[in-house]
Amino acid sequence: MARSEKLLAAFLLVAGIAHFANPEFFDAIVPPALPGSQRLATYLSGAGEVVVGLGILFGRTRRVALWAAAVVFIAVYPANLYMAWDWRDRELSERLVAFGRLPLQIPLIWWSIVLARRATSSPPRT
């Protein structure tokens, strides 16, 4: 496994675990227009990030997990948009964090796609 794949997996695992360690932060950036509770969205997105991160670590699931990572980064983008909108009246340092998350998603999506195109799934061991 390439170092870049390990790094992406670690990023997803840390982000996913953070959803469970500090759910209040993530609850607050769930767009209110989404159906269901904010906590459910927080836990589902956190679980998705953990599952995808783990999937990247295993050869049998790596390629699919890398494609799934791109989907996850696209799926959480509305939360980042909502955060930027919701934090528009906060202090400059907080606004910079909120707006800084928006362009960060683009290279994460691109990185996942590039790695997925390069990846070859290892055949199952018998």
TIMIDO-444868 format. One record per residue (C-alpha): x, y, z; residue number from 0. Coordinates in Angstrom, 2 decimals. Layout:
BEGIN
X|Y|Z|NUM .
...
END
This chain:
BEGIN
0.00|0.00|0.00|0 .
1.29|3.43|-0.93|1 .
2.02|6.07|1.68|2 .
-0.62|8.36|0.14|3 .
-3.27|5.67|0.63|4 .
-2.24|5.24|4.27|5 .
-2.41|8.99|4.77|6 .
-5.89|9.25|3.26|7 .
-7.06|6.29|5.35|8 .
-5.67|7.92|8.50|9 .
-7.37|11.21|7.63|10 .
-10.72|9.48|7.23|11 .
-10.31|7.41|10.39|12 .
-9.42|10.45|12.50|13 .
-12.28|12.49|11.01|14 .
-14.73|9.63|11.52|15 .
-13.71|9.04|15.12|16 .
-14.00|12.79|15.78|17 .
-17.71|12.53|14.92|18 .
-18.15|10.22|17.91|19 .
-15.70|12.02|20.21|20 .
-17.23|15.48|19.65|21 .
-20.67|14.97|18.08|22 .
-21.94|18.40|19.17|23 .
-19.55|20.15|16.77|24 .
-20.74|18.05|13.84|25 .
-24.42|18.24|14.86|26 .
-24.16|22.02|14.60|27 .
-23.01|21.94|10.97|28 .
-25.63|19.48|9.70|29 .
-27.87|21.48|7.38|30 .
-31.32|21.74|9.00|31 .
-32.98|20.89|5.67|32 .
-31.69|17.31|5.85|33 .
-34.24|14.77|7.06|34 .
-33.77|13.02|10.38|35 .
-31.92|14.18|13.44|36 .
-28.64|16.01|13.33|37 .
-27.09|13.42|15.66|38 .
-28.08|10.60|13.30|39 .
-26.42|12.44|10.40|40 .
-23.32|13.00|12.54|41 .
-23.07|9.33|13.48|42 .
-23.82|8.07|9.96|43 .
-21.21|10.31|8.36|44 .
-18.68|9.41|11.07|45 .
-19.35|5.70|10.62|46 .
-19.06|6.11|6.86|47 .
-15.67|7.78|7.21|48 .
-14.42|5.04|9.56|49 .
-15.65|2.24|7.28|50 .
-14.13|3.85|4.20|51 .
-10.85|4.53|6.02|52 .
-10.65|0.91|7.10|53 .
-11.57|-0.24|3.60|54 .
-8.59|1.64|2.17|55 .
-6.25|-0.29|4.47|56 .
-7.21|-3.69|3.05|57 .
-6.19|-4.75|-0.44|58 .
-9.44|-6.55|-1.18|59 .
-11.52|-3.44|-0.59|60 .
-9.03|-0.66|-1.34|61 .
-10.20|0.36|-4.80|62 .
-13.89|0.45|-3.90|63 .
-13.09|2.27|-0.66|64 .
-11.08|4.90|-2.51|65 .
-14.03|5.55|-4.82|66 .
-16.26|5.63|-1.74|67 .
-13.94|8.22|-0.18|68 .
-14.63|10.56|-3.10|69 .
-18.36|10.01|-2.58|70 .
-18.05|10.70|1.16|71 .
-16.18|13.95|0.52|72 .
-18.90|15.03|-1.91|73 .
-21.66|13.95|0.50|74 .
-20.32|16.01|3.41|75 .
-19.83|19.13|1.29|76 .
-23.30|20.51|2.14|77 .
-22.29|20.51|5.82|78 .
-19.24|22.59|4.96|79 .
-21.38|24.98|2.91|80 .
-23.84|25.28|5.77|81 .
-21.01|25.86|8.26|82 .
-19.59|28.69|6.12|83 .
-23.04|30.28|5.88|84 .
-23.89|29.79|9.54|85 .
-20.53|31.13|10.74|86 .
-20.55|34.21|8.50|87 .
-21.05|36.56|11.48|88 .
-18.47|34.97|13.80|89 .
-14.98|36.21|14.54|90 .
-12.55|36.32|11.64|91 .
-10.57|33.29|12.84|92 .
-13.73|31.15|12.93|93 .
-14.88|32.43|9.53|94 .
-11.47|31.51|8.09|95 .
-11.86|27.96|9.42|96 .
-15.38|27.68|8.01|97 .
-14.49|29.10|4.61|98 .
-11.18|27.22|4.53|99 .
-13.02|23.92|4.65|100 .
-14.77|24.66|1.34|101 .
-11.78|24.56|-1.02|102 .
-10.20|21.74|1.01|103 .
-12.88|19.31|-0.21|104 .
-11.85|19.71|-3.86|105 .
-8.32|18.28|-3.48|106 .
-9.66|15.55|-1.18|107 .
-12.13|14.46|-3.87|108 .
-9.43|14.67|-6.55|109 .
-6.92|12.76|-4.38|110 .
-9.40|9.94|-3.78|111 .
-10.22|9.65|-7.47|112 .
-6.54|9.63|-8.51|113 .
-5.74|6.92|-5.96|114 .
-8.81|4.89|-6.96|115 .
-7.81|4.97|-10.62|116 .
-4.32|3.74|-9.74|117 .
-5.45|1.08|-7.28|118 .
-5.84|-2.54|-8.04|119 .
-7.81|-4.61|-5.61|120 .
-5.92|-7.60|-4.32|121 .
-7.63|-10.92|-4.97|122 .
-9.02|-12.71|-1.93|123 .
-6.64|-15.13|-0.27|124 .
-7.68|-18.75|-0.33|125 .
END
